[in-house]
Amino acid sequence: MTNSGDEVLKIVQDMQEVVEQMRLDDIEENPNSQDEMFTCSACGKTAPYAGSIQYGEYRLCNSCVLYAEVGFKLKKLENIADMIKAMEDKRLEELCDYIKADEQAQKN
């Protein structure tokens, strides 16, 4: 079964609202969660704990939570491991950017 463009748009909009509310709820419950950082298992970016979710052994940032939940809803993902594998290039790119920035900072 294929989702129409309107259905996909509605799912994405609904999930955007949900993950944004999760982020706001986390900040309300623990204001420090917007300043405490971790490295996202999916995209490799350093991100705040606010709005993140632990899926088994993987912690995803708020943006990747959105991608994951939309993927589940649209039946494009079966599990988080599929997403982690699909985003390997993004994580490597993020690591390369970090190394380049670190090398540049060491030169200055």
CNS distance restraints for C-alpha pairs under 8 A (distance, minus, plus):
assign (resid   3 and name CA) (resid   7 and name CA) 5.86 0.50 0.50
assign (resid   3 and name CA) (resid   8 and name CA) 6.21 0.50 0.50
assign (resid   3 and name CA) (resid  74 and name CA) 7.59 0.50 0.50
assign (resid   4 and name CA) (resid   8 and name CA) 6.28 0.50 0.50
assign (resid   5 and name CA) (resid   9 and name CA) 6.11 0.50 0.50
assign (resid   6 and name CA) (resid  10 and name CA) 6.16 0.50 0.50
assign (resid   7 and name CA) (resid  11 and name CA) 6.21 0.50 0.50
assign (resid   8 and name CA) (resid  12 and name CA) 6.17 0.50 0.50
assign (resid   8 and name CA) (resid  74 and name CA) 7.62 0.50 0.50
assign (resid   9 and name CA) (resid  13 and name CA) 6.10 0.50 0.50
assign (resid  10 and name CA) (resid  14 and name CA) 6.02 0.50 0.50
assign (resid  11 and name CA) (resid  15 and name CA) 6.08 0.50 0.50
assign (resid  11 and name CA) (resid  70 and name CA) 6.88 0.50 0.50
assign (resid  11 and name CA) (resid  73 and name CA) 7.59 0.50 0.50
assign (resid  12 and name CA) (resid  16 and name CA) 6.03 0.50 0.50
assign (resid  12 and name CA) (resid  70 and name CA) 6.24 0.50 0.50
assign (resid  13 and name CA) (resid  17 and name CA) 6.43 0.50 0.50
assign (resid  14 and name CA) (resid  18 and name CA) 6.40 0.50 0.50
assign (resid  15 and name CA) (resid  19 and name CA) 6.13 0.50 0.50
assign (resid  15 and name CA) (resid  66 and name CA) 6.40 0.50 0.50
assign (resid  15 and name CA) (resid  69 and name CA) 7.19 0.50 0.50
assign (resid  15 and name CA) (resid  70 and name CA) 6.72 0.50 0.50
assign (resid  16 and name CA) (resid  20 and name CA) 6.05 0.50 0.50
assign (resid  16 and name CA) (resid  66 and name CA) 6.49 0.50 0.50
assign (resid  17 and name CA) (resid  21 and name CA) 6.10 0.50 0.50
assign (resid  18 and name CA) (resid  22 and name CA) 6.23 0.50 0.50
assign (resid  19 and name CA) (resid  23 and name CA) 6.27 0.50 0.50
assign (resid  19 and name CA) (resid  51 and name CA) 6.60 0.50 0.50
assign (resid  19 and name CA) (resid  62 and name CA) 6.59 0.50 0.50
assign (resid  19 and name CA) (resid  65 and name CA) 7.20 0.50 0.50
assign (resid  19 and name CA) (resid  66 and name CA) 6.29 0.50 0.50
assign (resid  20 and name CA) (resid  24 and name CA) 6.28 0.50 0.50
assign (resid  20 and name CA) (resid  51 and name CA) 7.19 0.50 0.50
assign (resid  20 and name CA) (resid  62 and name CA) 7.83 0.50 0.50
assign (resid  21 and name CA) (resid  25 and name CA) 5.96 0.50 0.50
assign (resid  22 and name CA) (resid  26 and name CA) 6.14 0.50 0.50
assign (resid  22 and name CA) (resid  50 and name CA) 7.77 0.50 0.50
assign (resid  22 and name CA) (resid  51 and name CA) 5.18 0.50 0.50
assign (resid  23 and name CA) (resid  27 and name CA) 6.33 0.50 0.50
assign (resid  23 and name CA) (resid  50 and name CA) 4.97 0.50 0.50
assign (resid  23 and name CA) (resid  51 and name CA) 3.59 0.50 0.50
assign (resid  23 and name CA) (resid  52 and name CA) 7.38 0.50 0.50
assign (resid  23 and name CA) (resid  62 and name CA) 7.12 0.50 0.50
assign (resid  24 and name CA) (resid  28 and name CA) 6.15 0.50 0.50
assign (resid  24 and name CA) (resid  50 and name CA) 7.45 0.50 0.50
assign (resid  24 and name CA) (resid  51 and name CA) 7.29 0.50 0.50
assign (resid  25 and name CA) (resid  29 and name CA) 6.07 0.50 0.50
assign (resid  25 and name CA) (resid  51 and name CA) 7.92 0.50 0.50
assign (resid  26 and name CA) (resid  30 and name CA) 5.86 0.50 0.50
assign (resid  26 and name CA) (resid  31 and name CA) 7.40 0.50 0.50
assign (resid  26 and name CA) (resid  33 and name CA) 6.74 0.50 0.50
assign (resid  26 and name CA) (resid  50 and name CA) 5.22 0.50 0.50
assign (resid  26 and name CA) (resid  51 and name CA) 6.17 0.50 0.50
assign (resid  27 and name CA) (resid  31 and name CA) 4.43 0.50 0.50
assign (resid  27 and name CA) (resid  32 and name CA) 7.04 0.50 0.50
assign (resid  27 and name CA) (resid  33 and name CA) 5.86 0.50 0.50
assign (resid  27 and name CA) (resid  34 and name CA) 6.24 0.50 0.50
assign (resid  27 and name CA) (resid  50 and name CA) 5.96 0.50 0.50
assign (resid  31 and name CA) (resid  35 and name CA) 7.94 0.50 0.50
assign (resid  32 and name CA) (resid  36 and name CA) 6.13 0.50 0.50
assign (resid  33 and name CA) (resid  37 and name CA) 7.83 0.50 0.50
assign (resid  33 and name CA) (resid  48 and name CA) 6.33 0.50 0.50
assign (resid  33 and name CA) (resid  49 and name CA) 5.14 0.50 0.50
assign (resid  33 and name CA) (resid  50 and name CA) 4.84 0.50 0.50
assign (resid  34 and name CA) (resid  48 and name CA) 5.10 0.50 0.50
assign (resid  34 and name CA) (resid  49 and name CA) 6.22 0.50 0.50
assign (resid  34 and name CA) (resid  50 and name CA) 5.14 0.50 0.50
assign (resid  35 and name CA) (resid  48 and name CA) 5.93 0.50 0.50
assign (resid  35 and name CA) (resid  49 and name CA) 7.70 0.50 0.50
assign (resid  36 and name CA) (resid  48 and name CA) 5.47 0.50 0.50
assign (resid  36 and name CA) (resid  49 and name CA) 5.95 0.50 0.50
assign (resid  37 and name CA) (resid  46 and name CA) 6.24 0.50 0.50
assign (resid  37 and name CA) (resid  47 and name CA) 5.26 0.50 0.50
assign (resid  37 and name CA) (resid  48 and name CA) 4.36 0.50 0.50
assign (resid  37 and name CA) (resid  49 and name CA) 5.82 0.50 0.50
assign (resid  38 and name CA) (resid  46 and name CA) 5.45 0.50 0.50
assign (resid  38 and name CA) (resid  47 and name CA) 5.60 0.50 0.50
assign (resid  38 and name CA) (resid  48 and name CA) 6.39 0.50 0.50
assign (resid  38 and name CA) (resid  49 and name CA) 6.71 0.50 0.50
assign (resid  39 and name CA) (resid  44 and name CA) 5.65 0.50 0.50
assign (resid  39 and name CA) (resid  45 and name CA) 5.50 0.50 0.50
assign (resid  39 and name CA) (resid  46 and name CA) 4.43 0.50 0.50
assign (resid  39 and name CA) (resid  47 and name CA) 6.19 0.50 0.50
assign (resid  40 and name CA) (resid  44 and name CA) 4.84 0.50 0.50
assign (resid  40 and name CA) (resid  45 and name CA) 5.54 0.50 0.50
assign (resid  40 and name CA) (resid  46 and name CA) 6.32 0.50 0.50
assign (resid  40 and name CA) (resid  47 and name CA) 6.65 0.50 0.50
assign (resid  40 and name CA) (resid  58 and name CA) 7.98 0.50 0.50
assign (resid  40 and name CA) (resid  59 and name CA) 5.94 0.50 0.50
assign (resid  40 and name CA) (resid  60 and name CA) 4.97 0.50 0.50
assign (resid  40 and name CA) (resid  61 and name CA) 5.43 0.50 0.50
assign (resid  41 and name CA) (resid  58 and name CA) 5.60 0.50 0.50
assign (resid  41 and name CA) (resid  59 and name CA) 5.63 0.50 0.50
assign (resid  41 and name CA) (resid  60 and name CA) 5.73 0.50 0.50
assign (resid  41 and name CA) (resid  84 and name CA) 6.96 0.50 0.50
assign (resid  42 and name CA) (resid  58 and name CA) 7.90 0.50 0.50
assign (resid  42 and name CA) (resid  59 and name CA) 7.92 0.50 0.50
assign (resid  42 and name CA) (resid  60 and name CA) 6.15 0.50 0.50
assign (resid  42 and name CA) (resid  64 and name CA) 6.76 0.50 0.50
assign (resid  42 and name CA) (resid  83 and name CA) 6.97 0.50 0.50
assign (resid  42 and name CA) (resid  84 and name CA) 4.97 0.50 0.50
assign (resid  42 and name CA) (resid  87 and name CA) 5.95 0.50 0.50
assign (resid  42 and name CA) (resid  88 and name CA) 7.47 0.50 0.50
assign (resid  42 and name CA) (resid  91 and name CA) 6.79 0.50 0.50
assign (resid  43 and name CA) (resid  64 and name CA) 7.16 0.50 0.50
assign (resid  43 and name CA) (resid  87 and name CA) 6.29 0.50 0.50
assign (resid  43 and name CA) (resid  88 and name CA) 7.71 0.50 0.50
assign (resid  43 and name CA) (resid  90 and name CA) 5.64 0.50 0.50
assign (resid  43 and name CA) (resid  91 and name CA) 4.93 0.50 0.50
assign (resid  43 and name CA) (resid  94 and name CA) 7.45 0.50 0.50
assign (resid  44 and name CA) (resid  90 and name CA) 7.18 0.50 0.50
assign (resid  44 and name CA) (resid  91 and name CA) 4.48 0.50 0.50
assign (resid  44 and name CA) (resid  92 and name CA) 7.63 0.50 0.50
assign (resid  44 and name CA) (resid  94 and name CA) 5.92 0.50 0.50
assign (resid  44 and name CA) (resid  95 and name CA) 7.07 0.50 0.50
assign (resid  45 and name CA) (resid  91 and name CA) 7.51 0.50 0.50
assign (resid  45 and name CA) (resid  94 and name CA) 6.42 0.50 0.50
assign (resid  47 and name CA) (resid  61 and name CA) 6.01 0.50 0.50
assign (resid  48 and name CA) (resid  52 and name CA) 7.43 0.50 0.50
assign (resid  48 and name CA) (resid  61 and name CA) 7.21 0.50 0.50
assign (resid  49 and name CA) (resid  61 and name CA) 7.14 0.50 0.50
assign (resid  50 and name CA) (resid  62 and name CA) 7.40 0.50 0.50
assign (resid  51 and name CA) (resid  61 and name CA) 6.81 0.50 0.50
assign (resid  51 and name CA) (resid  62 and name CA) 4.84 0.50 0.50
assign (resid  52 and name CA) (resid  59 and name CA) 6.80 0.50 0.50
assign (resid  52 and name CA) (resid  60 and name CA) 5.48 0.50 0.50
assign (resid  52 and name CA) (resid  61 and name CA) 4.49 0.50 0.50
assign (resid  52 and name CA) (resid  62 and name CA) 4.76 0.50 0.50
assign (resid  52 and name CA) (resid  65 and name CA) 6.83 0.50 0.50
assign (resid  53 and name CA) (resid  59 and name CA) 5.62 0.50 0.50
assign (resid  53 and name CA) (resid  60 and name CA) 5.50 0.50 0.50
assign (resid  53 and name CA) (resid  61 and name CA) 6.89 0.50 0.50
assign (resid  53 and name CA) (resid  62 and name CA) 7.44 0.50 0.50
assign (resid  53 and name CA) (resid  65 and name CA) 6.81 0.50 0.50
assign (resid  54 and name CA) (resid  58 and name CA) 5.70 0.50 0.50
assign (resid  54 and name CA) (resid  59 and name CA) 4.21 0.50 0.50
assign (resid  54 and name CA) (resid  60 and name CA) 6.40 0.50 0.50
assign (resid  55 and name CA) (resid  59 and name CA) 5.98 0.50 0.50
assign (resid  55 and name CA) (resid  60 and name CA) 7.49 0.50 0.50
assign (resid  55 and name CA) (resid  80 and name CA) 6.99 0.50 0.50
assign (resid  58 and name CA) (resid  80 and name CA) 7.86 0.50 0.50
assign (resid  60 and name CA) (resid  64 and name CA) 5.67 0.50 0.50
assign (resid  60 and name CA) (resid  65 and name CA) 5.83 0.50 0.50
assign (resid  61 and name CA) (resid  65 and name CA) 6.08 0.50 0.50
assign (resid  62 and name CA) (resid  66 and name CA) 6.45 0.50 0.50
assign (resid  63 and name CA) (resid  67 and name CA) 6.60 0.50 0.50
assign (resid  64 and name CA) (resid  68 and name CA) 6.00 0.50 0.50
assign (resid  65 and name CA) (resid  69 and name CA) 5.99 0.50 0.50
assign (resid  66 and name CA) (resid  70 and name CA) 6.05 0.50 0.50
assign (resid  67 and name CA) (resid  71 and name CA) 5.98 0.50 0.50
assign (resid  68 and name CA) (resid  72 and name CA) 6.17 0.50 0.50
assign (resid  68 and name CA) (resid  77 and name CA) 7.40 0.50 0.50
assign (resid  68 and name CA) (resid  80 and name CA) 7.12 0.50 0.50
assign (resid  68 and name CA) (resid  83 and name CA) 7.00 0.50 0.50
assign (resid  69 and name CA) (resid  73 and name CA) 6.09 0.50 0.50
assign (resid  70 and name CA) (resid  74 and name CA) 6.04 0.50 0.50
assign (resid  71 and name CA) (resid  75 and name CA) 5.90 0.50 0.50
assign (resid  71 and name CA) (resid  76 and name CA) 4.84 0.50 0.50
assign (resid  71 and name CA) (resid  77 and name CA) 5.08 0.50 0.50
assign (resid  72 and name CA) (resid  76 and name CA) 6.09 0.50 0.50
assign (resid  72 and name CA) (resid  77 and name CA) 5.12 0.50 0.50
assign (resid  72 and name CA) (resid  78 and name CA) 6.48 0.50 0.50
assign (resid  72 and name CA) (resid  79 and name CA) 7.68 0.50 0.50
assign (resid  77 and name CA) (resid  82 and name CA) 6.37 0.50 0.50
assign (resid  77 and name CA) (resid  83 and name CA) 6.90 0.50 0.50
assign (resid  78 and name CA) (resid  82 and name CA) 6.88 0.50 0.50
assign (resid  79 and name CA) (resid  83 and name CA) 7.15 0.50 0.50
assign (resid  80 and name CA) (resid  84 and name CA) 6.22 0.50 0.50
assign (resid  81 and name CA) (resid  85 and name CA) 6.13 0.50 0.50
assign (resid  82 and name CA) (resid  86 and name CA) 6.15 0.50 0.50
assign (resid  83 and name CA) (resid  87 and name CA) 6.11 0.50 0.50
assign (resid  84 and name CA) (resid  88 and name CA) 6.42 0.50 0.50
assign (resid  87 and name CA) (resid  91 and name CA) 6.43 0.50 0.50
assign (resid  88 and name CA) (resid  92 and name CA) 6.28 0.50 0.50
assign (resid  89 and name CA) (resid  93 and name CA) 6.10 0.50 0.50
assign (resid  90 and name CA) (resid  94 and name CA) 6.18 0.50 0.50
assign (resid  91 and name CA) (resid  95 and name CA) 6.21 0.50 0.50
assign (resid  92 and name CA) (resid  96 and name CA) 6.18 0.50 0.50
assign (resid  93 and name CA) (resid  97 and name CA) 6.21 0.50 0.50
assign (resid  94 and name CA) (resid  98 and name CA) 6.22 0.50 0.50
assign (resid  95 and name CA) (resid  99 and name CA) 6.23 0.50 0.50
assign (resid  96 and name CA) (resid 100 and name CA) 6.15 0.50 0.50
assign (resid  97 and name CA) (resid 101 and name CA) 6.14 0.50 0.50
assign (resid  98 and name CA) (resid 102 and name CA) 6.07 0.50 0.50
assign (resid  99 and name CA) (resid 103 and name CA) 6.11 0.50 0.50
assign (resid 100 and name CA) (resid 104 and name CA) 6.16 0.50 0.50
assign (resid 101 and name CA) (resid 105 and name CA) 6.10 0.50 0.50
assign (resid 102 and name CA) (resid 106 and name CA) 6.20 0.50 0.50
assign (resid 103 and name CA) (resid 107 and name CA) 6.38 0.50 0.50
assign (resid 104 and name CA) (resid 108 and name CA) 6.55 0.50 0.50
